[in-house]
Amino acid sequence: MVNTLVTHDELLRAAATAALEGKLVGFVSHRETLNGFAVKAVADLIGIENCARITNSVSRRSIETVSGGRIHFLHASMTGGRGLSVELLCLQGANHFSEDVMSSLIWTTTAHSAPILETEEP
């Protein structure tokens, strides 16, 4: 699977669009605090009228859309995506992920041959 490098705005927009299409999205950041900002940014792109539920606590972050889509916001760890099968994997700050983390996240995409989008951060 080839990862596609995109801008941060493109990553957020892709996650929002996929969720509005009813897809399951995994959104992974190398720092948990970045997920909090991402939840708000993606929810703004989706529009409150299209959100069925927004969960934004430190231990659990997700957005469910009225069309049945869902975005799980995960911290980059070896167990972050365990048991999750996604149709789009968004990696924020992927240049900070270890090889072990990348290997564990790839398994979340195999059931759907899901595309992987990533951004890099300094």
C-alpha positions, 0 to 999 in steps of 0.5 A: 500500500502506498501512502499519499502525502497531502496537506493538513487541510486536505487530510481534514477535508478527506476525513470529513468527506469520507465520514459524510459518505458513510465510511469508517475513518481512522485519524491518527496523530502522534500527539493526543492533544492534536486529536482534540484540535482535529475533532473540532476542525473536522466537525466544523467541516462536516457541519453540526447538522450532519453530526449525530454524535461528537465525543471529545474526551481525552480517552475517547474521541470520535465523530458519528455522522447522520449518514452512518459514517464514523471517524475514530481519532487515535493516538499513534501507538502499537495498540491504537488501531487494534480491532479497527478496520477502516475505509480511510486511514489519515495519519497526522504527523506520520514522520513522527511514527515509529516503524512498529506503530506504522506496522500496527496501523497498516493492519487496520486498512487490509480488509478494505484495501483502504487508502492511506493519507499522511501529513508531515510535521516539523 
